[in-house]
Amino acid sequence: MISYAAKTKRLQVDDCAGLTTAMQAALERLNGKCPERCPDELAERTIRLLCAAAAERASGRDRRGLSLSL
């Protein structure tokens, strides 16, 4: 029987196993970068878009692409 700790450790490793070399290289460039504050309007618009997409998916009206005019 595999212990819970071993299963948990394996899951954590498996999550990273799917990263390709290109993805790792892209993420590596972010090391040392200072985060910048996201403008409130951009954050609010992003949340509205995500909520609209989730509502459409939940209602079965999933569509391709999102309108940025929300």
C-alpha positions as CSV (number, residue, x, y, z in Angstrom):
1,M,0.0,0.0,0.0
2,I,1.3,3.5,-0.9
3,S,1.2,6.0,2.0
4,Y,-0.8,9.2,1.7
5,A,2.5,11.2,1.9
6,A,3.9,9.3,-1.1
7,K,0.8,9.8,-3.1
8,T,0.8,13.5,-2.4
9,K,4.5,13.8,-3.3
10,R,3.9,11.9,-6.6
11,L,1.0,14.2,-7.4
12,Q,3.1,17.3,-6.9
13,V,5.8,15.9,-9.2
14,D,3.3,14.8,-11.8
15,D,1.9,18.4,-12.0
16,C,5.3,19.6,-13.1
17,A,6.1,16.7,-15.4
18,G,3.8,18.0,-18.1
19,L,5.8,21.3,-18.5
20,T,7.6,21.2,-21.8
21,T,11.1,22.6,-22.2
22,A,9.7,25.6,-24.1
23,M,7.2,26.4,-21.3
24,Q,10.0,26.1,-18.7
25,A,12.2,28.5,-20.7
26,A,9.4,31.0,-21.0
27,L,8.7,30.9,-17.3
28,E,12.4,31.1,-16.5
29,R,12.5,34.6,-18.1
30,L,10.1,35.8,-15.4
31,N,12.6,35.1,-12.6
32,G,13.9,38.3,-11.1
33,K,11.1,40.4,-12.6
34,C,9.3,42.7,-10.2
35,P,5.5,42.4,-10.4
36,E,3.6,45.5,-11.5
37,R,0.2,46.6,-10.3
38,C,-2.6,45.6,-12.6
39,P,-4.8,48.6,-13.4
40,D,-8.2,48.3,-11.7
41,E,-10.2,48.6,-15.0
42,L,-8.1,45.8,-16.6
43,A,-8.7,43.5,-13.5
44,E,-12.4,44.2,-13.4
45,R,-12.8,43.7,-17.2
46,T,-10.9,40.4,-16.9
47,I,-13.1,39.2,-14.1
48,R,-16.3,40.2,-16.0
49,L,-15.0,38.2,-19.1
50,L,-14.2,35.1,-17.0
51,C,-17.6,35.3,-15.3
52,A,-19.4,35.6,-18.6
53,A,-17.5,32.7,-20.1
54,A,-18.3,30.6,-17.0
55,A,-22.0,31.5,-17.2
56,E,-22.1,30.6,-20.9
57,R,-20.4,27.3,-20.4
58,A,-22.7,26.5,-17.5
59,S,-25.8,27.3,-19.6
60,G,-24.6,25.2,-22.5
61,R,-24.2,28.2,-24.8
62,D,-20.4,27.9,-25.0
63,R,-19.1,29.9,-27.9
64,R,-15.7,30.3,-29.5
65,G,-13.8,33.5,-28.6
66,L,-14.8,36.2,-26.2
67,S,-15.8,39.8,-26.9
68,L,-13.6,42.3,-25.2
69,S,-16.4,44.8,-25.0
70,L,-18.0,43.5,-21.8
